């Protein structure tokens, strides 16, 4: 439209100028002997001058609009590395993490350039953190929702078409490793490429393994991955049929169920207003004693456990623990009250050999909170915020995340002690008391620029602010802030990054957390409530040793305990080097890796989780340590009791205790015999 108007204006002005120029100039006689002089500019001449200037202005603006690159702003694009078939993003310790690509105001990049940047970041020197070669990798750029983006599409056009802000948008750098035996004839679809078959001595029968055409896993007799996926689909069908039958049998009771009225479900949200729902929860909560948090929680738990239905069973695949848990939550509790849950892990076409008396559910919860980073949350393990994702918000995953946290509190399980302080204050204290700081920002580039502003003197302040254009995307629109407004700027940016830009996600999470009046309970006792959501200190070596209960009767038993304590001291002193071993997932799923084992960080929390299923040390925890001098098997652990039994063999009494014990931990499913 603008170009058409400009064209018409140019044509009309040109005609007017040509019409004026056709007129003969007006001469005035002069009595002096000199030559005749032209008269002073008349009306037409003035019109000619003005139209000429107008034409020059229109043409200059038209030429300027053609050069759009001069109007660009510098943008910073965030990318995250994800291996195809994996649920979570690759962590920083394995060479992953969030990376930022900066494009200047003269750049109009395509996604091919972003793909090239991702390859240089995650494959330095042509190899990634898993010792996989770039030449054997298929790399793609996906949207946050998992859709493939053509390499020739321009990034700025994509952002404009989808209404995305660069500072609040991330793209996925997806990779799939291929062996040299397969050609990379990627046709742009999302089919899984074959997984490489590499010889290794540590996995039995590796030379006889086959590659599954469905999931690209390797196997001997049958594909364990496909068998697990099929078992999970069957469990979903069984759960759906069972829930439909329960709903028909208990429909009359459900209408008058007091507990059901406390649930913040789709049904109650449609039939009642938000104020009515909150009033019902508050009236229920006020009926409980007000003496202490524990007494109030005990009253709520008594109503929770008095449900007339039997406990629900979550059959979960370890590879997709977050996706499977949220799927089960939607099947069982979409429009029904919460009930106690037990967990089983699918393995080798069946469930793992473990009876859930508390242990498997504890590990399920721990795994869920760990793997949710990069899916629903982002940041380091001790300081995370929610991710702004419209697709996830539409699926109501944050609502069921909050509902799952309520379930954990009701069952006495771990809570997500990983949120940032500002986010926790907003959830517990409300928006009026929330004071976010630079410590709540998990974006390293933003933190670095904000620190420069904090450290800047009055003369350096303007330059530091000019180098921080992201403040406009984060809601701080003061064009030229003063030096005295420094703290106000920092707090506004921190609040926007932590809370304001993610209000819908936070509110949906809080709606789920309000189930059974849990959110109101946490707000009435804020000290206890914040302890459930804020990061807890690392496991203390002294406290971990004190939790072991054992009677050492002979020299072999004393050697085992000495080796265990010595390993704890080495890890806590940070003199312990990273270990190289195969994890249980790699061995159990038949994934064949390089002869060089993967380097992993081993922490005291790994030992605690191996023994108890939880990474947090409870004050009154006791772990009985027993010995068996008749068995030559590896040690066995019961996370339900908890209890550990060491065989009195050279494997645990000798000098190789550390290597053998760590191998037991990493190669164990977590329950039953290690």
Secondary structure as GFF3:
##gff-version 3
##sequence-region A 1 674
A	DSSP	alpha_helix	2	21	.	.	.	ID=ss1
A	DSSP	beta_strand	27	28	.	.	.	ID=ss2
A	DSSP	beta_strand	37	38	.	.	.	ID=ss3
A	DSSP	alpha_helix	43	66	.	.	.	ID=ss4
A	DSSP	three_ten_helix	68	71	.	.	.	ID=ss5
A	DSSP	beta_strand	75	83	.	.	.	ID=ss6
A	DSSP	three_ten_helix	92	94	.	.	.	ID=ss7
A	DSSP	beta_strand	98	103	.	.	.	ID=ss8
A	DSSP	alpha_helix	111	122	.	.	.	ID=ss9
A	DSSP	three_ten_helix	124	126	.	.	.	ID=ss10
A	DSSP	three_ten_helix	134	136	.	.	.	ID=ss11
A	DSSP	beta_strand	137	142	.	.	.	ID=ss12
A	DSSP	alpha_helix	155	162	.	.	.	ID=ss13
A	DSSP	three_ten_helix	166	168	.	.	.	ID=ss14
A	DSSP	beta_strand	170	177	.	.	.	ID=ss15
A	DSSP	three_ten_helix	206	208	.	.	.	ID=ss16
A	DSSP	beta_strand	210	211	.	.	.	ID=ss17
A	DSSP	beta_strand	218	219	.	.	.	ID=ss18
A	DSSP	alpha_helix	224	249	.	.	.	ID=ss19
A	DSSP	alpha_helix	251	255	.	.	.	ID=ss20
A	DSSP	alpha_helix	258	261	.	.	.	ID=ss21
A	DSSP	alpha_helix	266	271	.	.	.	ID=ss22
A	DSSP	alpha_helix	274	286	.	.	.	ID=ss23
A	DSSP	alpha_helix	293	304	.	.	.	ID=ss24
A	DSSP	beta_strand	312	316	.	.	.	ID=ss25
A	DSSP	three_ten_helix	318	320	.	.	.	ID=ss26
A	DSSP	alpha_helix	321	333	.	.	.	ID=ss27
A	DSSP	beta_strand	341	347	.	.	.	ID=ss28
A	DSSP	beta_strand	350	351	.	.	.	ID=ss29
A	DSSP	alpha_helix	359	371	.	.	.	ID=ss30
A	DSSP	beta_strand	377	380	.	.	.	ID=ss31
A	DSSP	beta_strand	383	386	.	.	.	ID=ss32
A	DSSP	alpha_helix	390	394	.	.	.	ID=ss33
A	DSSP	alpha_helix	397	410	.	.	.	ID=ss34
A	DSSP	alpha_helix	421	429	.	.	.	ID=ss35
A	DSSP	three_ten_helix	431	433	.	.	.	ID=ss36
A	DSSP	three_ten_helix	438	440	.	.	.	ID=ss37
A	DSSP	alpha_helix	444	455	.	.	.	ID=ss38
A	DSSP	alpha_helix	461	466	.	.	.	ID=ss39
A	DSSP	alpha_helix	470	473	.	.	.	ID=ss40
A	DSSP	three_ten_helix	483	485	.	.	.	ID=ss41
A	DSSP	alpha_helix	486	498	.	.	.	ID=ss42
A	DSSP	three_ten_helix	500	502	.	.	.	ID=ss43
A	DSSP	alpha_helix	503	513	.	.	.	ID=ss44
A	DSSP	three_ten_helix	515	517	.	.	.	ID=ss45
A	DSSP	alpha_helix	518	524	.	.	.	ID=ss46
A	DSSP	alpha_helix	526	531	.	.	.	ID=ss47
A	DSSP	alpha_helix	541	547	.	.	.	ID=ss48
A	DSSP	beta_strand	548	549	.	.	.	ID=ss49
A	DSSP	alpha_helix	555	572	.	.	.	ID=ss50
A	DSSP	beta_strand	579	580	.	.	.	ID=ss51
A	DSSP	alpha_helix	584	589	.	.	.	ID=ss52
A	DSSP	beta_strand	599	600	.	.	.	ID=ss53
A	DSSP	alpha_helix	604	612	.	.	.	ID=ss54
A	DSSP	beta_strand	623	628	.	.	.	ID=ss55
A	DSSP	beta_strand	636	638	.	.	.	ID=ss56
A	DSSP	beta_strand	643	647	.	.	.	ID=ss57
A	DSSP	alpha_helix	650	653	.	.	.	ID=ss58
A	DSSP	alpha_helix	657	666	.	.	.	ID=ss59
A	DSSP	beta_strand	672	673	.	.	.	ID=ss60
###
